């Protein structure tokens, strides 16, 4: 096989995350039956791909075309399917999606866990469509030099943007807001920010909508290269026939070179700078840049499972590390002696403290700091540790400090099971045993899944 050449093959299975194992079908006997990893594919598909990486005898290919659908692909698809880089599994019936994710994580953790894995399977999301409470849309163009687009990245592209005005993982209010903002920006001939030249104005549109309260927050993120008043757009959005209620419209400035949604100053042009959401009987204030699980109803399932794994917190000091807006901390707090949450995003920490006060919890303390640094300054010692790190998992030095506390048990929630598997190797080496684990599908139609793991310290 040669880099840059095109081949066809059949997908045998998919390993997490999104690594489809394909065996080639070729007229050349030397190329027939070779193993290649091709992302964005589904078991049973016949695909055409181009080899784009070849190293150490291993090959990776970029999907060019699905020549034959898999037998499991019987579900309806949105008009953006295959073009947008998001919902790889949308063509597969939901029960089959769950089986695929369950098998992937079970295989991954079985290889990472010492001894036999007590795996409790997967729990599905209460909603499979219109489940997201947050979207970050990007401005750009669909083809170079084309008209302004607003949406998500085209599959296999860092630059091309697909206007996803029919996306099925959000409700109709998102489509109305996206369309109104795009039409307005086109009318005003506002240029988007070019990642290569670092010139332009429009960067991102951030929309948050709470499922329980139906409150909506909209934030347009731009550079400061143009002086422009967004107040008129605020008025247009207020007149939209939305099922939810627009509670705030913001304009955030971001001149950083990195292609991320970053807050370098925000102006509130209408209403307030947050929405409120309800989870498991508690109320949470969510600002534009706070971390909050993107599937509210799924989060209730996830946190209920985590609480079950934690067991009793009565009279215990609990550390909630990577605490976001303090959701897990406050769910565990009612009978705990004290809960200390650590989160690096200051805005989220401020929201967490306010949320605890709103919910009548006076035994929560939230610290704005990197976990690696914060653990050196906290004088309390935990009886239990809850871990919910970002996708890349826990910094190795922070993990060592966590292990040094020697707590009897901890619960690890992971949105990237490969990071969890890596950290489990260290935890087991340092005296912890995996008691049980399960998955919760927070991201239907996509390749992603949450994993919950209970660990206990082995008897010395």
Buried (B, 14 or more C-beta within 10 A) or exposed (E): BEEEEEBBBBBEBBBBBBBBBBEBBBEEEEBEEBBBBBBBBBBBBBBBBBBEEBEEEEBBBBBBEBEEBBEBBEBEBBEBBBBBBBBBBBBBBBEBBBBBBBBBBBBBBEEBBEEEBEBBEBBBBBBBBBBBBBBBBBBBBBEEEEEBBBBBBBBEEEBBBBBBBEBBBBBEBBBBBBBBBBEBBEEEEBBBBEBEEEEBBBBBBBBBBBBBBBBBBBBBBBBEEEEBEBEEBBEBBEEEEBEBBBBBBBBBBBBEEEBEBBBEEBEBBBBBBBBBBBBEEBBBBBBBBBBBBBBBBBBBBBBBBBBEBBEEBEEBBBBBBBBBBBBBBBBBBBEBBBBBBBBBBEBBBBBBBBBBEBBEBEBBBBBBBEBBEBBEEBEEEBBBBBBBBBEEBBBEEBBBBBBEBEBEBBBBBBBBBBBBBBBBEBBBEBBBBBEBBBBBBBBBBBBBBBBBBBBBBEEE
